[in-house]
Amino acid sequence: MDWLKNFDWRKLWNPAIALGLAVAILALAIKNRDIAVFGLGIMACGFGEQTLELYSRFNRPIGFALIGLGIFLMAMSVYHLIA
């Protein structure tokens, strides 16, 4: 459990990745695909933020692509939940 002690919760992307993964797993356990997609969107945004923060001198296009994918997944799942 040393990795849990070394986990830096002050970095924004770490809780986003953990929360997105937890939401996706729990949603898949209750067979709710839309909530699982929302969790994957949160996780994608977290990985995108991590990519942008690690390379602060040069923003990587993959970071922006992951954030865009995350926002798209979250918007799509909210649309399916409302409609």
JOVEN-V188914 format. One record per residue. N is the residue number from 1. RES is the residue in three letters. BURIAL is # if it has 24 or more other C-alpha atoms within 12 Angstrom, else .. Layout:
n=N res=RES burial=BURIAL
n=N res=RES burial=BURIAL
This chain:
n=1 res=MET burial=.
n=2 res=ASP burial=.
n=3 res=TRP burial=.
n=4 res=LEU burial=.
n=5 res=LYS burial=.
n=6 res=ASN burial=.
n=7 res=PHE burial=.
n=8 res=ASP burial=.
n=9 res=TRP burial=.
n=10 res=ARG burial=.
n=11 res=LYS burial=.
n=12 res=LEU burial=.
n=13 res=TRP burial=#
n=14 res=ASN burial=#
n=15 res=PRO burial=.
n=16 res=ALA burial=#
n=17 res=ILE burial=#
n=18 res=ALA burial=#
n=19 res=LEU burial=#
n=20 res=GLY burial=#
n=21 res=LEU burial=#
n=22 res=ALA burial=.
n=23 res=VAL burial=#
n=24 res=ALA burial=#
n=25 res=ILE burial=.
n=26 res=LEU burial=.
n=27 res=ALA burial=.
n=28 res=LEU burial=.
n=29 res=ALA burial=.
n=30 res=ILE burial=.
n=31 res=LYS burial=.
n=32 res=ASN burial=.
n=33 res=ARG burial=#
n=34 res=ASP burial=#
n=35 res=ILE burial=#
n=36 res=ALA burial=#
n=37 res=VAL burial=#
n=38 res=PHE burial=#
n=39 res=GLY burial=#
n=40 res=LEU burial=#
n=41 res=GLY burial=#
n=42 res=ILE burial=#
n=43 res=MET burial=#
n=44 res=ALA burial=#
n=45 res=CYS burial=#
n=46 res=GLY burial=#
n=47 res=PHE burial=#
n=48 res=GLY burial=#
n=49 res=GLU burial=#
n=50 res=GLN burial=#
n=51 res=THR burial=#
n=52 res=LEU burial=#
n=53 res=GLU burial=.
n=54 res=LEU burial=.
n=55 res=TYR burial=.
n=56 res=SER burial=.
n=57 res=ARG burial=.
n=58 res=PHE burial=.
n=59 res=ASN burial=.
n=60 res=ARG burial=.
n=61 res=PRO burial=.
n=62 res=ILE burial=.
n=63 res=GLY burial=#
n=64 res=PHE burial=.
n=65 res=ALA burial=.
n=66 res=LEU burial=#
n=67 res=ILE burial=#
n=68 res=GLY burial=.
n=69 res=LEU burial=#
n=70 res=GLY burial=#
n=71 res=ILE burial=#
n=72 res=PHE burial=.
n=73 res=LEU burial=#
n=74 res=MET burial=#
n=75 res=ALA burial=.
n=76 res=MET burial=.
n=77 res=SER burial=#
n=78 res=VAL burial=.
n=79 res=TYR burial=.
n=80 res=HIS burial=.
n=81 res=LEU burial=.
n=82 res=ILE burial=.
n=83 res=ALA burial=.
